[in-house]
Amino acid sequence: MRILIIGGYGSFGGRLVDLLLDEPRLTLIVGGRSLEAAQRFCAARHGAAVLEPVRFDREAPESALVQLKPDIAVDCAGPFQLYGRDPYRVIRAALAAGAHWIDLADGLGFVRGIGELDAVARAAGKFVLTGTSTCPVLTTAVVRRLGEGMTVKSVIAGIAPSPFAGLGLSVVKAIMSYAGAPVRVLENGEWTVEPGLISSRTMTVSVPGKVPLLPTRFALVEVPDLEVVPEEWPEVETVWFGAGPRPPATHRILWLLAGLVRMRLLASLLPLARFLDWAADHIRWGEDRGGMIVEVSDGQRTRSWHMLAEGNSGPYVPSMAAEAIIRKCLDGAWPEAGARSAQHEVELSDYDAMFARRGIVSGIREDRDGTPYQRVLGSAYAELPKPVQDLHAFETTAAFSGRARVAGASNPVGKLVARIFGFPRPADDIAVTVTLAREDGVETWTRSFAGSTFQSMQQEGEGRYAGLIVERFGLTGFGMAVVVEGCRLGLVLRRWDILGLPMPRWLMPHVTAGEHADDGRFHFLVDIALPVLGRLVRYEGWLLQDKSRA
């Protein structure tokens, strides 16, 4: 099967090539304005698929499509918002040359207008699938899964790419085309307009049992979902989609620039697209992770789907819907003829398999009552062994006792700090008791090591600590991610404060903390160190519930 990928060495086309490179039944025609760039791209890749570099000019596509004879043409170039007065010229040329069509369009107008080609595509016996990207294909697949058994009233979604992802010039141009301009959205049952990249919401991407992204401010983007979702779910009253530029400074700069457009001090941000694309590639910092969140509500219950992509895996997601459709065609499952949006061609189960190949993780959360750990962990709580579950599931009070080993601070200054916090003194084998009490969602943990007692308060985090467990020792607070790996619970320190004032990460303590079960007992390990000062304390041991003290 011959697949022409227009923009085949670009940000999304190149990743589609990589996703299909293992398929020996494919010839991938890598097309773009520069034959030399296509040749270099193909020479750097080796796989089962045949790679064929070509020069492809979308301004004169007819003769090229007849000559190349693709079975399917895939447009990964864009920006689709700027395809001019005849945006479907290349699609008509592909149909005339006998090819099916897929594109990764994210432009609302482009996707909504594709129906004008439906009769032509049906007459040719070919499919034309537009919007074959994260929005609306993945998002609507998620809403279908989350909305099972619900009357969908609200859909809120956001995509937060890694600051190191490299969006590509076409994506930057697409975003700049509506920055500060009015975007039509459905809000509380009424159609209204909000300014692109200015209207914003804060959400936290938090896959159950994984380290969440820090709370992210998402800015309104103009995507097909804003109109596709209300058509698909007529009862919906609110639909909002945003992008979360990171680091936060990037969001603030874009917000200010979009504000200049809104105030008509600038006509558009398009002239700045090349500079902003350069800046995104060279001025960046933070964690190399990206994510996505979709929240669905029926007015009473809220379910949310979360996805996390580490490193460079996130930018592959927009190309995965096209990958899935092409692989289905190879296996004989061809889409029906006609021109339409692609949101019904791929389900979330198709993504699950593609995510697994790229190390991308996802999970669903649902509003639930329970203890702070039960709420933060969500469905991952059930993966924990029973002794660990039992310790975090107490109703109002609980008591545990056991034995522990304690290693002290590594220097005199560290010993002084450890004494201030009340950490236990070094000992090889001592008795330990832990008393837990909960009131209004706040847990008090009282630990006693051979009579030496120290106390902390734990609760589910909010605001900048959303998605975390917050533990407070006196004037100091620590926000910890709760992770589950191999039936073990781990605590990963993400941010901290003193007297409520955020403290820098480079001064943050180094903490190793975990819980597991062995021989029916609850086992714990806590190792705390400070930059420069080194270890303050390390204690580990086991506990059993002491019902006589509960």
C-alpha positions as CSV (number, residue, x, y, z in Angstrom):
1,M,0.0,0.0,0.0
2,R,1.4,3.4,-1.0
3,I,0.8,6.2,1.5
4,L,1.7,9.8,0.5
5,I,2.5,11.8,3.6
6,I,2.3,15.6,2.8
7,G,4.6,17.4,5.2
8,G,6.3,14.0,5.7
9,Y,9.5,15.3,7.3
10,G,7.7,17.9,9.5
11,S,6.6,17.7,13.1
12,F,3.6,15.5,12.7
13,G,4.3,13.9,9.3
14,G,7.7,12.8,10.5
15,R,6.2,11.2,13.6
16,L,3.6,9.4,11.5
17,V,6.4,7.9,9.4
18,D,8.1,6.7,12.6
19,L,4.8,5.2,13.9
20,L,4.4,3.2,10.6
21,L,8.1,2.4,10.0
22,D,7.7,-1.2,11.3
23,E,5.1,-2.1,8.7
24,P,6.6,-4.1,5.7
25,R,3.3,-3.8,3.7
26,L,3.7,0.0,3.3
27,T,5.6,2.3,1.0
28,L,5.7,5.7,2.7
29,I,6.0,8.5,0.2
30,V,7.6,11.4,2.2
31,G,6.6,14.6,0.5
32,G,7.4,18.2,1.1
33,R,8.6,21.4,-0.5
34,S,12.3,20.4,-0.3
35,L,13.4,17.1,-2.0
36,E,16.8,17.4,-0.2
37,A,15.1,17.6,3.2
38,A,12.9,14.6,2.4
39,Q,16.0,12.7,1.3
40,R,17.9,13.5,4.5
41,F,14.9,12.5,6.6
42,C,14.5,9.1,4.8
43,A,18.2,8.4,4.9
44,A,18.2,8.7,8.7
45,R,15.5,6.1,9.2
46,H,15.6,2.3,8.7
47,G,12.7,0.0,9.1
48,A,10.5,-2.6,7.4
49,A,8.5,0.0,5.4
50,V,9.9,1.4,2.1
51,L,10.6,5.1,2.2
52,E,10.3,7.2,-0.9
53,P,11.4,10.9,-0.7
54,V,9.7,13.2,-3.1
55,R,9.1,16.9,-3.7
56,F,5.4,17.8,-3.3
57,D,4.1,21.3,-4.0
58,R,0.5,21.7,-2.6
59,E,0.1,24.7,-4.9
60,A,0.2,22.4,-8.0
61,P,-0.8,19.0,-6.6
62,E,-2.7,17.5,-9.6
63,S,0.2,16.2,-11.7
64,A,2.2,15.0,-8.7
65,L,-0.7,12.9,-7.3
66,V,-1.3,11.3,-10.7
67,Q,2.4,10.4,-11.0
68,L,2.8,9.1,-7.4
69,K,-0.4,7.0,-7.5
70,P,-0.9,6.8,-3.7
71,D,-3.6,4.6,-2.2
72,I,-4.1,7.1,0.6
73,A,-2.9,10.7,0.8
74,V,-2.3,12.1,4.3
75,D,-1.9,15.8,4.9
76,C,0.2,16.5,8.0
77,A,1.3,19.9,7.0
78,G,-1.1,22.8,7.8
79,P,-1.8,25.3,9.1
80,F,-5.2,24.3,7.9
81,Q,-6.7,27.7,9.2
82,L,-4.6,29.4,6.4
83,Y,-5.3,27.3,3.4
84,G,-6.8,30.2,1.5
85,R,-9.8,30.5,-0.7
86,D,-9.7,27.0,-2.0
87,P,-8.8,24.9,1.0
88,Y,-9.9,21.6,-0.4
89,R,-7.9,21.8,-3.7
90,V,-5.5,19.0,-2.8
91,I,-8.3,16.8,-1.5
92,R,-10.1,17.0,-4.9
93,A,-6.9,16.3,-6.7
94,A,-6.3,13.2,-4.5
95,L,-9.8,11.9,-5.3
96,A,-9.3,12.6,-9.0
97,A,-6.1,10.5,-8.8
98,G,-7.9,7.6,-7.2
99,A,-6.6,8.1,-3.6
100,H,-8.4,8.1,-0.3
101,W,-7.7,11.0,2.0
102,I,-6.8,11.6,5.7
103,D,-5.7,14.9,7.2
104,L,-4.7,16.1,10.7
105,A,-6.6,19.3,10.5
106,D,-7.3,21.2,13.7
107,G,-9.0,24.2,12.1
108,L,-12.6,24.4,13.0
109,G,-13.7,25.9,9.7
110,F,-11.7,23.4,7.6
111,V,-13.2,20.4,9.5
112,R,-16.8,21.8,9.5
113,G,-16.8,22.5,5.8
114,I,-15.6,19.1,4.6
115,G,-19.2,18.0,3.9
116,E,-19.1,19.8,0.6
117,L,-16.9,17.0,-0.7
118,D,-19.2,14.2,0.5
119,A,-21.0,13.6,-2.8
120,V,-17.7,13.7,-4.8
121,A,-16.1,11.2,-2.4
122,R,-19.0,8.8,-2.5
123,A,-19.1,8.9,-6.3
124,A,-15.4,8.1,-6.4
125,G,-15.9,5.3,-3.8
126,K,-13.3,6.9,-1.6
127,F,-13.2,8.1,2.0
128,V,-12.2,11.6,3.0
129,L,-11.4,11.8,6.8
130,T,-10.6,15.2,8.2
131,G,-9.6,16.3,11.8
132,T,-7.8,13.0,12.2
133,S,-5.8,14.2,15.2
134,T,-6.0,14.6,19.0
135,C,-9.0,17.0,18.4
136,P,-11.6,15.8,17.7
137,V,-10.7,12.1,17.4
138,L,-9.1,11.3,20.7
139,T,-11.2,13.8,22.7
140,T,-14.5,12.5,21.4
141,A,-13.4,8.9,21.9
142,V,-12.6,9.8,25.6
143,V,-16.0,11.5,26.0
144,R,-17.7,8.4,24.6
145,R,-15.9,6.3,27.3
146,L,-16.5,8.8,30.1
147,G,-20.1,9.5,29.2
148,E,-21.3,5.9,29.4
149,G,-24.4,5.8,31.6
150,M,-24.4,9.6,31.9
151,T,-26.3,12.5,30.3
152,V,-23.3,14.6,29.3
153,K,-23.9,18.2,30.4
154,S,-20.3,19.5,30.4
155,V,-17.1,18.7,28.6
156,I,-13.9,20.5,29.6
157,A,-10.5,19.5,28.1
158,G,-6.9,20.6,28.0
159,I,-3.7,19.6,26.4
160,A,-0.4,20.5,28.1
161,P,2.6,19.7,25.8
162,S,6.1,19.3,27.2
163,P,8.0,22.6,27.0
164,F,10.6,20.6,25.0
165,A,8.1,19.1,22.5
166,G,8.7,21.6,19.6
167,L,5.3,22.4,18.2
168,G,6.4,23.3,14.7
169,L,5.8,26.4,12.7
170,S,2.5,25.3,11.2
171,V,1.0,24.7,14.7
172,V,2.3,28.1,16.0
173,K,0.8,29.8,12.9
174,A,-2.5,28.1,13.6
175,I,-2.6,29.2,17.2
176,M,-1.5,32.8,16.3
177,S,-4.4,33.0,13.7
178,Y,-7.0,33.2,16.5
179,A,-5.0,34.6,19.4
180,G,-7.0,37.4,20.9
181,A,-9.8,36.9,18.4
182,P,-13.3,35.9,19.4
183,V,-13.9,32.2,19.6
184,R,-17.4,30.8,19.6
185,V,-18.1,28.6,22.7
186,L,-21.1,27.0,24.4
187,E,-21.3,28.1,28.0
188,N,-24.2,27.2,30.3
189,G,-26.5,26.4,27.4
190,E,-25.8,29.7,25.5
191,W,-23.5,30.3,22.5
192,T,-21.2,33.1,23.3
193,V,-17.7,34.3,22.3
194,E,-14.5,34.3,24.4
195,P,-11.1,35.6,23.4
196,G,-8.7,33.0,22.1
197,L,-5.6,32.3,24.4
198,I,-7.1,34.7,26.9
199,S,-10.0,32.9,28.4
200,S,-8.4,30.3,30.7
201,R,-8.9,27.6,33.4
202,T,-6.6,25.8,35.8
203,M,-6.6,22.0,35.8
204,T,-4.3,19.2,37.0
205,V,-3.4,16.2,34.9
206,S,-3.2,13.4,37.3
207,V,-3.2,9.7,36.2
208,P,-4.1,7.5,39.2
209,G,-0.9,6.2,40.8
210,K,1.5,8.4,38.8
211,V,3.3,11.6,39.5
212,P,0.9,14.3,38.2
213,L,1.8,17.4,36.2
214,L,1.9,20.5,38.4
215,P,-1.4,22.5,38.1
216,T,-1.5,24.0,34.7
217,R,-3.3,27.1,33.3
218,F,-5.0,26.2,30.1
219,A,-5.9,28.9,27.5
220,L,-8.9,28.6,25.1
221,V,-8.1,27.3,21.7
222,E,-10.3,27.1,18.6
223,V,-10.6,23.4,17.8
224,P,-13.3,21.4,15.9
225,D,-14.6,19.9,19.2
226,L,-16.2,23.2,20.2
227,E,-18.9,22.4,17.6
228,V,-18.5,18.7,17.1
229,V,-19.2,17.9,20.7
230,P,-22.6,19.8,20.9
231,E,-23.7,17.9,17.8
232,E,-22.6,14.6,19.1
233,W,-24.2,15.2,22.6
234,P,-27.2,17.5,22.1
235,E,-27.8,17.7,25.9
236,V,-24.4,19.3,26.5
237,E,-24.5,22.8,27.9
238,T,-20.8,23.7,28.3
239,V,-17.9,22.9,26.0
240,W,-14.4,24.3,26.5
241,F,-11.0,23.3,25.2
242,G,-7.6,24.7,26.1
243,A,-3.9,24.4,25.6
244,G,-1.5,24.7,28.5
245,P,1.7,26.4,27.3
246,R,4.6,25.7,29.6
247,P,6.7,26.9,31.3
248,P,4.1,29.3,32.9
249,A,6.1,32.3,31.7
250,T,5.3,31.3,28.1
251,H,1.6,31.3,28.9
252,R,1.9,34.8,30.4
253,I,3.7,36.2,27.4
254,L,1.1,34.7,25.0
255,W,-1.7,36.1,27.2
256,L,-0.2,39.6,27.0
257,L,0.3,39.4,23.2
258,A,-3.2,38.1,22.7
259,G,-4.5,41.0,24.8
260,L,-2.9,43.4,22.4
261,V,-4.9,41.8,19.6
262,R,-8.0,41.9,21.6
263,M,-7.5,45.6,22.3
264,R,-6.8,46.1,18.6
265,L,-3.3,47.4,19.2
266,L,-2.1,44.6,16.9
267,A,-4.1,43.2,14.0
268,S,-2.8,39.7,14.4
269,L,0.0,37.7,16.0
270,L,0.7,35.8,12.7
271,P,3.7,38.1,11.8
272,L,5.3,37.0,15.1
273,A,4.8,33.3,14.4
274,R,8.4,32.6,13.2
275,F,9.9,34.4,16.2
276,L,7.6,32.6,18.6
277,D,8.4,29.3,17.0
278,W,12.1,30.0,17.4
279,A,11.6,31.1,21.0
280,A,9.6,27.9,21.8
281,D,12.5,25.8,20.5
282,H,15.3,27.8,22.3
283,I,13.8,29.4,25.5
284,R,12.4,26.5,27.5
285,W,12.8,24.9,30.9
286,G,10.9,22.7,33.3
287,E,10.0,19.0,33.3
288,D,10.1,17.2,30.0
289,R,6.6,15.7,30.3
290,G,3.3,16.4,28.7
291,G,-0.3,15.5,29.4
292,M,-3.9,15.8,28.6
293,I,-7.2,16.0,30.6
294,V,-10.8,15.6,29.7
295,E,-13.6,16.2,32.3
296,V,-17.2,15.1,31.7
297,S,-20.0,16.0,34.0
298,D,-23.8,15.3,34.1
299,G,-24.3,18.1,36.7
300,Q,-24.1,15.6,39.6
301,R,-21.1,13.4,38.9
302,T,-17.8,14.3,37.3
303,R,-15.5,11.8,35.5
304,S,-12.1,12.7,34.2
305,W,-9.6,11.0,31.9
306,H,-5.9,11.8,32.3
307,M,-2.9,11.1,30.1
308,L,0.8,11.5,30.8
309,A,3.6,11.3,28.2
310,E,7.2,11.4,29.3
311,G,10.0,12.9,27.3
312,N,9.4,13.0,23.5
313,S,6.5,10.6,23.4
314,G,3.8,13.2,23.7
315,P,4.2,14.7,20.2
316,Y,3.4,11.3,18.6
317,V,-0.2,11.5,19.9
318,P,-1.6,13.8,17.2
319,S,-0.5,11.4,14.5
320,M,-1.8,8.2,16.2
321,A,-5.3,8.4,14.8
322,A,-4.0,8.4,11.3
323,E,-1.7,5.4,12.2
324,A,-4.7,3.5,13.6
325,I,-6.8,4.1,10.4
326,I,-4.0,3.1,8.1
327,R,-3.3,-0.1,10.0
328,K,-7.0,-0.9,9.9
329,C,-6.9,-0.5,6.2
330,L,-4.0,-2.9,5.9
331,D,-6.1,-5.4,7.8
332,G,-9.0,-4.9,5.4
333,A,-11.2,-2.7,7.7
334,W,-11.6,0.2,5.3
335,P,-13.7,3.2,6.4
336,E,-16.9,3.8,4.4
337,A,-16.8,6.1,1.4
338,G,-17.7,9.8,1.9
339,A,-16.3,13.0,3.4
340,R,-16.6,13.6,7.1
341,S,-14.9,14.3,10.4
342,A,-12.9,11.3,11.6
343,Q,-14.2,11.2,15.2
344,H,-16.0,7.9,14.8
345,E,-13.2,6.0,13.2
346,V,-11.0,5.4,16.2
347,E,-12.0,4.4,19.8
348,L,-10.1,4.8,23.1
349,S,-9.2,1.1,23.0
350,D,-7.3,1.7,19.8
351,Y,-5.3,4.4,21.5
352,D,-4.6,2.2,24.6
353,A,-2.5,-0.1,22.4
354,M,-0.7,2.7,20.7
355,F,0.0,4.4,24.0
356,A,1.5,1.3,25.4
357,R,4.0,1.1,22.5
358,R,5.2,4.6,23.4
359,G,5.2,4.3,27.2
360,I,2.2,6.7,27.5
361,V,0.0,6.1,30.5
362,S,-3.7,7.1,31.1
363,G,-6.4,6.5,33.6
364,I,-9.9,7.6,34.6
365,R,-10.9,9.3,37.8
366,E,-14.4,9.7,39.3
367,D,-15.6,11.8,42.1
368,R,-15.6,9.7,45.3
369,D,-15.7,10.0,49.0
370,G,-13.0,8.6,51.2
371,T,-9.7,9.2,52.9
372,P,-7.2,11.6,51.4
373,Y,-5.1,8.8,50.1
374,Q,-8.1,7.1,48.6
375,R,-9.1,10.3,46.8
376,V,-5.6,11.1,45.5
377,L,-4.9,7.6,44.3
378,G,-8.3,7.0,42.8
379,S,-8.5,3.6,41.0
380,A,-4.8,2.9,41.8
381,Y,-5.7,2.5,45.4
382,A,-7.1,-1.0,44.6
383,E,-3.7,-2.1,43.4
384,L,-2.2,-1.7,46.9
385,P,-1.8,-4.8,49.1
386,K,-4.4,-5.1,51.9
387,P,-2.1,-4.0,54.9
388,V,-1.3,-0.8,53.0
389,Q,-4.9,-0.2,52.1
390,D,-6.0,-0.9,55.7
391,L,-3.7,1.7,57.2
392,H,-5.0,4.5,54.9
393,A,-8.7,3.4,55.2
394,F,-9.4,4.1,58.9
395,E,-12.6,6.1,59.6
396,T,-11.7,8.4,62.5
397,T,-8.9,6.9,64.6
398,A,-6.5,4.0,64.3
399,A,-3.4,2.8,66.1
400,F,-0.5,0.6,64.9
401,S,2.6,-0.8,66.6
402,G,5.8,-2.6,65.5
403,R,9.5,-2.3,65.3
404,A,11.9,0.0,63.5
405,R,15.5,0.8,62.8
406,V,16.7,4.4,62.7
407,A,19.8,6.0,61.2
408,G,20.6,9.5,62.3
409,A,21.9,12.7,60.7
410,S,25.3,12.7,58.9
411,N,26.7,15.8,60.6
412,P,26.2,18.0,63.7
413,V,24.2,20.7,61.8
414,G,21.9,18.0,60.5
415,K,21.5,16.5,63.9
416,L,20.4,19.9,65.2
417,V,17.8,20.3,62.4
418,A,16.6,16.7,63.1
419,R,16.1,17.6,66.8
420,I,14.1,20.7,65.9
421,F,11.7,18.5,63.9
422,G,11.6,15.9,66.6
423,F,12.9,13.1,64.5
424,P,13.9,9.9,66.3
425,R,17.5,9.2,67.5
426,P,19.5,6.4,65.9
427,A,18.7,2.8,67.1
428,D,19.0,-0.7,65.6
429,D,15.8,-2.2,66.9
430,I,13.2,-0.1,68.8
431,A,9.5,-0.2,69.4
432,V,7.4,2.2,67.3
433,T,3.8,3.2,67.6
434,V,1.7,5.3,65.1
435,T,-1.6,6.8,66.1
436,L,-3.8,8.2,63.3
437,A,-6.8,10.6,63.7
438,R,-8.9,12.3,61.1
439,E,-11.2,15.3,61.4
440,D,-12.7,17.4,58.5
441,G,-10.4,15.7,56.0
442,V,-7.2,16.4,57.9
443,E,-5.2,13.5,59.3
444,T,-3.0,13.8,62.4
445,W,-0.1,11.3,62.4
446,T,1.6,10.8,65.7
447,R,4.8,8.6,65.6
448,S,6.6,7.4,68.7
449,F,10.0,5.7,68.5
450,A,10.8,4.3,72.0
451,G,9.1,7.3,73.6
452,S,10.5,10.0,71.2
453,T,7.4,11.5,69.6
454,F,6.9,13.7,66.6
455,Q,3.7,14.7,64.8
456,S,2.6,15.9,61.3
457,M,-0.7,16.7,59.6
458,Q,-1.7,15.3,56.2
459,Q,-4.5,16.2,53.8
460,E,-5.5,16.2,50.2
461,G,-3.9,19.2,48.4
462,E,-5.7,22.1,46.8
463,G,-4.6,25.0,44.6
464,R,-0.9,24.7,43.8
465,Y,-0.9,21.4,45.7
466,A,-3.8,19.9,43.7
467,G,-3.3,16.2,43.0
468,L,-0.9,15.8,45.9
469,I,-0.9,14.8,49.6
470,V,0.2,17.8,51.7
471,E,2.1,17.0,54.9
472,R,2.9,19.8,57.4
473,F,5.5,19.7,60.1
474,G,4.9,22.9,62.1
475,L,5.5,25.9,59.8
476,T,6.7,23.8,56.9
477,G,4.5,22.1,54.2
478,F,5.4,19.5,51.7
479,G,3.4,18.5,48.6
480,M,3.9,14.8,47.7
481,A,2.8,12.8,44.7
482,V,1.4,9.4,45.7
483,V,2.6,6.7,43.2
484,V,1.9,3.0,42.9
485,E,4.4,0.7,41.3
486,G,4.5,-3.0,41.7
487,C,2.2,-3.1,44.7
488,R,4.3,-0.5,46.5
489,L,3.2,3.0,47.5
490,G,5.8,5.7,47.0
491,L,5.8,9.4,48.0
492,V,7.6,11.8,45.6
493,L,8.2,15.3,46.9
494,R,7.0,17.9,44.3
495,R,7.0,21.3,46.0
496,W,7.2,22.9,49.5
497,D,6.6,26.0,51.5
498,I,7.4,27.7,54.8
499,L,4.6,29.7,56.4
500,G,2.7,29.2,53.1
501,L,5.4,30.9,51.0
502,P,6.5,28.8,48.1
503,M,10.2,27.7,48.4
504,P,12.6,27.1,45.5
505,R,13.1,23.5,44.3
506,W,16.9,23.7,44.7
507,L,16.5,24.1,48.4
508,M,13.9,21.3,48.6
509,P,14.7,18.3,50.8
510,H,15.5,15.0,49.2
511,V,13.0,12.5,50.3
512,T,12.7,8.7,49.7
513,A,9.5,7.3,51.2
514,G,7.6,4.1,50.5
515,E,5.2,1.6,51.9
516,H,4.6,-2.1,51.0
517,A,3.4,-5.3,52.6
518,D,5.3,-8.4,53.6
519,D,4.2,-11.4,55.7
520,G,0.8,-9.7,56.3
521,R,2.6,-6.6,57.9
522,F,2.7,-3.0,56.8
523,H,6.3,-2.0,56.0
524,F,7.6,1.6,55.8
525,L,10.7,3.4,54.7
526,V,11.4,7.2,55.1
527,D,14.8,8.8,54.2
528,I,15.1,12.6,54.5
529,A,18.1,14.6,53.5
530,L,18.8,18.3,52.9
531,P,21.0,19.9,50.2
532,V,24.5,20.4,51.5
533,L,23.6,19.1,55.0
534,G,23.0,15.6,53.9
535,R,20.8,13.0,55.7
536,L,18.6,14.2,58.6
537,V,17.0,10.8,59.4
538,R,16.2,7.4,57.9
539,Y,13.8,5.1,59.6
540,E,12.3,1.8,58.4
541,G,10.3,-1.0,59.9
542,W,6.9,-2.7,60.2
543,L,3.6,-2.1,61.8
544,L,0.5,-4.2,62.8
545,Q,-2.8,-2.7,63.8
546,D,-3.2,-2.4,67.6
547,K,-7.0,-2.5,68.1
548,S,-6.6,-2.1,71.9
549,R,-5.3,1.5,71.4
550,A,-7.7,2.5,68.5
